[in-house]
């Protein structure tokens, strides 16, 4: 049995997630520098993530969401309920 899965790249996923986290940061009026401090990360790392210069690991995405009082969830494409 062969499944036809549309070709996706790592950037397809990351662009959407990073965009959501960036928008949440802006909504909360938190600067990139403040977020770096909350995460205990090097200066300008959040800037590099948001501009696509560096790629955050899954752990970094988890911590980033947590620092914004949020969490990442996996949602089935056929529903809008978290699983």
Wavefront OBJ file of the C-alpha trace (Angstrom):
o trace
v 0.000 0.000 0.000
v 1.365 3.406 -0.947
v 0.243 6.654 0.585
v 0.520 9.851 -1.400
v 1.668 12.499 1.017
v 2.105 16.021 -0.334
v 5.698 17.121 -0.270
v 6.375 19.293 2.749
v 9.534 20.890 3.965
v 10.660 21.696 7.451
v 10.126 25.367 6.671
v 6.442 24.806 5.846
v 5.785 23.783 9.438
v 8.141 26.241 11.072
v 6.940 29.325 9.230
v 3.412 28.823 10.490
v 4.382 28.030 14.078
v 6.969 30.800 14.316
v 4.459 33.261 12.864
v 1.884 32.301 15.488
v 4.433 32.639 18.299
v 5.657 35.975 16.925
v 2.084 37.303 16.745
v 1.430 36.157 20.324
v 4.619 37.904 21.505
v 3.559 41.134 19.790
v 0.016 40.836 21.149
v 1.462 40.527 24.672
v 3.722 43.561 24.016
v 6.872 41.579 24.812
v 10.050 42.632 23.034
v 12.366 40.142 21.387
v 14.991 41.064 23.967
v 12.597 40.371 26.845
v 11.694 37.008 25.337
v 15.396 36.153 24.980
v 15.763 36.954 28.680
v 12.723 34.853 29.664
v 14.099 31.921 27.670
v 17.644 32.362 28.948
v 18.838 32.476 25.344
v 21.608 34.428 23.656
v 20.855 37.948 22.491
v 19.145 38.144 19.125
v 18.217 34.422 19.005
v 14.475 35.188 18.922
v 15.172 37.731 16.173
v 17.004 35.066 14.172
v 14.162 32.571 14.672
v 11.505 35.086 13.661
v 13.464 36.125 10.560
v 14.209 32.546 9.475
v 17.964 32.903 9.939
v 18.101 30.161 12.577
v 15.816 27.176 13.103
v 14.380 26.565 16.574
v 14.322 22.994 17.824
v 11.032 21.467 18.978
v 12.179 22.014 22.572
v 12.763 25.706 21.838
v 9.263 26.007 20.369
v 7.829 24.407 23.521
v 9.776 26.819 25.761
v 8.880 29.783 23.550
v 5.176 29.001 23.833
v 5.508 28.451 27.587
v 7.279 31.816 27.993
v 4.227 33.384 26.326
v 1.836 31.599 28.712
v 0.731 29.373 25.832
v 1.192 25.797 24.747
v 1.612 23.955 21.491
v -1.026 21.395 20.614
v -1.487 18.916 17.811
v -4.788 19.216 15.970
v -6.184 16.673 13.529
v -6.779 18.311 10.139
v -10.305 16.933 10.064
v -11.389 18.638 13.279
v -10.662 21.746 15.271
v -10.366 19.961 18.609
v -6.880 19.398 20.154
v -5.837 15.771 20.500
l 1 2 3 4 5 6 7 8 9 10 11 12 13 14 15 16 17 18 19 20 21 22 23 24 25 26 27 28 29 30 31 32 33 34 35 36 37 38 39 40 41 42 43 44 45 46 47 48 49 50 51 52 53 54 55 56 57 58 59 60 61 62 63 64 65 66 67 68 69 70 71 72 73 74 75 76 77 78 79 80 81 82 83
